[in-house]
Amino acid sequence: MTDYRHAIIVIIVMGLAVLATRIVPVFIFGRGEKVPEFILYLGRVVPYTAMGLLIVYCLRDTPVLEAPHGIPELISLAVVTATYLWRRNTILSVVIGTALYMFLVQSVF
C-alpha cells in the first residue's frame, strides 16, 4: 500500500473513532434526559485524577540519588503550579513548565 493511502485510511479511522466518542453518549443518555449522578461525579473528579496520574508518570524516573537530584523537575513543577494558580490556564502552565525544564536540563544542570 502506498504511503498516502495508508495516511488516508488512518485519518478516516481516527475520524470515525472521534465521531463515535461524540455520538455514543447521545445514544446512551438520549437527548433531553437527565444525566445520571454517577456520570456527573466522574466529570468532576476524572480531570484531577488524570492530572495526578500525569504528574506521577512524569516524575516516576526522576533520579533523586544522583545529580542533579531532581532539582530541574522540582523547579519546573513549582513553576507550573505557580503559573496555574496565577493565571488559571493549563496550557500556558504546561508550556512554560516544559520550556523551563528543557532549559534547565540542557543548559544549567
N, C-alpha and C positions, 0 to 999 in steps of 0.2 A: 504494500500500500504506500502511496506517496505521502510526503510529509503534510501537504496541505489538506488532503483527505482525512488524515489522522487528526489534524487540528480541528477540522470542521466537525468530525464525529465527537471529539472531546467537548467542544463548545456546545454542541446540541445536547449531549448527555448532561453536562453541568447545568445548562439552562433548564432542562426538564427537572433536575433534582431541586433547583431553587424554586421553580414553579410549584413542585409538589409540596415543599415545605410551606408555601404560602396558601395553597388550596386545601390541604388536608385538615387544618383546624376549622375551616368553614364547613367541611363535610361532617366533622366530628361534633362540633358545637352548634352548627346551624347559624343562620342569620337571625339576630334579634333575641336569641336565647341568652339567659344568664350564664356567665362563665362560672364553672364550679370554683368553690372557695380554695380547693387544693391547687388548682392551676394559678389562681391569683397569688397564692402563697409562694409557689415556685417562681413566679415572675418577680417577686420581691427579693427572694434570697439567692437565686441562682447567679445573678451578676456578681455578687460579693463572693460567692463560693468560687466562681471561675477566676476572679482576680486573685484570691488566695492561692488557688491551685497554680496559677501562672507564676506567682511570687516564689512558691516552693520549687517549682520546676526550674526557674531561672537561677535560684541560689543553691540548688542541690549539690553542685560540683564545685562550690567555692572552696578554694584551698585556704583554710584558716590557720593551718600549722606551718605553712611555708610562705615565704614572701610572695606577694605583698599583703598577705594575711587577710584578704577580703576587704581591704580598705577601699579600692575603687567601687566595689559593689555596694558597700555601706554608704559611701558618699552619694552615689547615684540614687540609691533607694531613698535617702533623706531628701535629696533634691526633688525627686519625683513626688514624694509625699507632700513636701512644702509647696511645690508648684500646683499640685492638685487642690490643696487646701486654700491656696491663694486665689486661683482662677476658676476652679471647678470645671476644668477642661481636661478630659482624659487624654485626648490625642496630643495636646500641647505638652502635657506632663510626660508622656511616653517619649515623644520626640526629643524633648530637652534632656531627659534622663539617658536616653540612648546615645545622643551626641556627646554628652558629658562623659559617659562611661567609655565610649570609644576614644575620646581624647585622653582620658586618664590612663587607659590601658596602653595606648600606642605611644604616648609621649612622656608621661610623668613616671609611671611605675614600670 
